[in-house]
């Protein structure tokens, strides 16, 4: 989230600008995916064919944009960058002082995640990152080569396992396909209407629904998603040590990654368009329209993420200062901006002091809110940093991690 290279706060000149730019783009991109998880119950957010909004016309297009360009791409980028922060804060494993800071940092992050998830929004990622970070910090002194090889191999291996599973749900033996379809329907049938009624019934019902969803998702995160998150963090740290995020790799490597990722993105776009435009099928979304191949391609967001990162790194390091001016302030305040997004979205959709729009805003409407929040954070981040050294929650997190007071306001 924030970069620290010593036991003192990092000066602005010492920050790695590409990391701030990438982190800023990532935290904004994550909101585009999370919007549906604020605006709809978890059962509908995770299974669009159960949504109260018909997936036709502009709603179908809006969902297609999220699924193709945003879903899993920016959370993957954020995971890569969090792996970098493990090293920037903790240094080598032999550095005991920085190691203590890192452990406190992760434990405080876990507490923030518990509060954020249980009291505000079930989709919290902070607890998963704290849990994963406890393992990654043990590997932070590995060489760049070892980190990249292990991280990439595990990431691609798990992606292939997911792709094979998704393909079998459509093309496997008839008994297997029927069993998986029946299980999926039993998990979602009637859940959306009941959850909407609870959210709209008042704050106690909304809190209970959030806690139920949080329990389900966090169980999957702590004992399932951790196995995909740790390799991504290792890969990110390995790429950092190799100079990838600094822009030190040959330009042809970045261009090659852009070409590969762009090809995967184009293929995914075509397949997702055919699937979404096919409409709901007898056994779920129109996966039969692509024979399950959209899900197979979607299992490899890492290629698209690396293409995004490569493009941003080239733009940032090849003299395009506009990228730094626009996105770096958002990235410097990524922790604050991430939690501010939750405050805004939960206030709009289900908090007792807001208009309680849960289940009333379709996918194009969600996009309107996302763009408005993007504009707000792109404006307020540089304004805040013109007066203060870091975001308010970054300051609190650092203060708790280091165990002593830190200046927040910039000196005159």
CORZI-V663140 format. One record per backbone hydrogen bond with DSSP energy under -0.5 kcal/mol. CO is the residue of the C=O (numbers start at 1). NH is the residue of the N-H. If there is no record, write none. Layout:
CO/NH ; CO/NH
This chain:
11/14 ; 11/15 ; 12/15 ; 15/17 ; 16/19 ; 16/20 ; 17/21 ; 18/22 ; 19/23 ; 20/24 ; 21/25 ; 22/26 ; 23/27 ; 24/28 ; 25/29 ; 26/30 ; 27/31 ; 28/32 ; 29/32 ; 29/33 ; 30/33 ; 30/34 ; 31/35 ; 33/36 ; 34/37 ; 34/38 ; 35/38 ; 35/39 ; 36/40 ; 39/359 ; 41/44 ; 41/45 ; 42/46 ; 43/47 ; 47/50 ; 48/51 ; 52/54 ; 54/56 ; 56/59 ; 56/60 ; 57/61 ; 58/62 ; 59/63 ; 60/64 ; 61/65 ; 62/66 ; 63/67 ; 64/68 ; 65/69 ; 65/70 ; 66/70 ; 66/71 ; 70/73 ; 70/74 ; 72/76 ; 73/77 ; 74/78 ; 75/79 ; 76/80 ; 77/81 ; 78/82 ; 79/83 ; 80/84 ; 81/85 ; 82/86 ; 83/87 ; 84/87 ; 84/88 ; 85/89 ; 86/90 ; 87/91 ; 92/95 ; 94/96 ; 95/99 ; 96/100 ; 97/101 ; 98/102 ; 99/103 ; 100/104 ; 101/105 ; 102/106 ; 103/107 ; 104/108 ; 105/109 ; 106/110 ; 107/111 ; 108/112 ; 109/113 ; 110/114 ; 111/115 ; 112/116 ; 113/117 ; 114/118 ; 115/119 ; 115/120 ; 116/120 ; 116/121 ; 121/124 ; 125/129 ; 126/130 ; 127/131 ; 128/132 ; 129/133 ; 130/134 ; 131/135 ; 132/135 ; 132/136 ; 133/137 ; 135/138 ; 136/139 ; 137/140 ; 139/142 ; 143/147 ; 144/148 ; 145/149 ; 146/150 ; 147/151 ; 148/152 ; 149/153 ; 150/154 ; 151/155 ; 152/156 ; 153/157 ; 154/158 ; 155/159 ; 156/160 ; 157/161 ; 158/162 ; 159/163 ; 160/164 ; 161/165 ; 162/166 ; 163/167 ; 164/168 ; 165/169 ; 167/170 ; 167/171 ; 168/172 ; 173/177 ; 174/178 ; 175/179 ; 176/180 ; 177/181 ; 178/182 ; 179/183 ; 180/184 ; 181/185 ; 182/186 ; 183/187 ; 184/188 ; 185/188 ; 185/189 ; 188/191 ; 188/192 ; 190/194 ; 191/195 ; 192/196 ; 193/197 ; 194/198 ; 195/199 ; 196/200 ; 197/201 ; 198/201 ; 199/202 ; 202/206 ; 203/207 ; 204/208 ; 205/209 ; 206/210 ; 207/211 ; 208/212 ; 209/213 ; 210/214 ; 211/215 ; 212/216 ; 213/217 ; 214/218 ; 215/219 ; 216/220 ; 217/221 ; 218/222 ; 219/223 ; 220/224 ; 220/225 ; 221/226 ; 224/227 ; 225/228 ; 225/229 ; 226/230 ; 228/232 ; 229/233 ; 230/234 ; 231/235 ; 232/236 ; 233/237 ; 234/238 ; 235/239 ; 236/240 ; 237/241 ; 238/242 ; 239/244 ; 240/243 ; 243/247 ; 243/248 ; 244/247 ; 250/253 ; 250/254 ; 251/255 ; 252/256 ; 253/257 ; 254/258 ; 255/259 ; 256/260 ; 257/261 ; 258/262 ; 259/263 ; 260/264 ; 261/265 ; 262/266 ; 263/267 ; 264/268 ; 265/269 ; 266/270 ; 267/271 ; 268/272 ; 269/273 ; 270/274 ; 271/275 ; 272/276 ; 273/277 ; 274/278 ; 275/286 ; 276/279 ; 281/284 ; 284/281 ; 285/287 ; 286/289 ; 287/290 ; 287/291 ; 287/292 ; 290/293 ; 292/296 ; 293/297 ; 294/298 ; 295/299 ; 296/299 ; 297/300 ; 300/303 ; 300/304 ; 301/305 ; 302/306 ; 303/307 ; 304/308 ; 305/309 ; 306/310 ; 307/311 ; 308/312 ; 309/313 ; 310/314 ; 311/315 ; 312/316 ; 313/317 ; 314/318 ; 315/320 ; 316/319 ; 319/321 ; 320/323 ; 320/324 ; 321/325 ; 322/326 ; 323/327 ; 323/328 ; 324/328 ; 324/329 ; 327/331 ; 328/332 ; 329/333 ; 331/334 ; 333/337 ; 334/338 ; 335/339 ; 336/340 ; 337/341 ; 338/342 ; 339/343 ; 340/344 ; 341/345 ; 342/346 ; 343/347 ; 344/348 ; 345/349 ; 346/350 ; 346/351 ; 347/356 ; 348/357 ; 349/358 ; 351/354 ; 357/360 ; 357/361 ; 360/362 ; 362/366 ; 363/367 ; 364/368 ; 365/369 ; 366/370 ; 367/371 ; 368/372 ; 369/373 ; 370/374 ; 371/375 ; 372/376 ; 373/377 ; 374/378 ; 375/379 ; 376/380 ; 377/381 ; 378/382 ; 379/383 ; 380/384 ; 381/385 ; 382/386 ; 384/387 ; 384/388 ; 387/410 ; 391/395 ; 392/396 ; 393/397 ; 394/398 ; 395/399 ; 396/400 ; 397/401 ; 398/402 ; 399/403 ; 399/404 ; 408/389
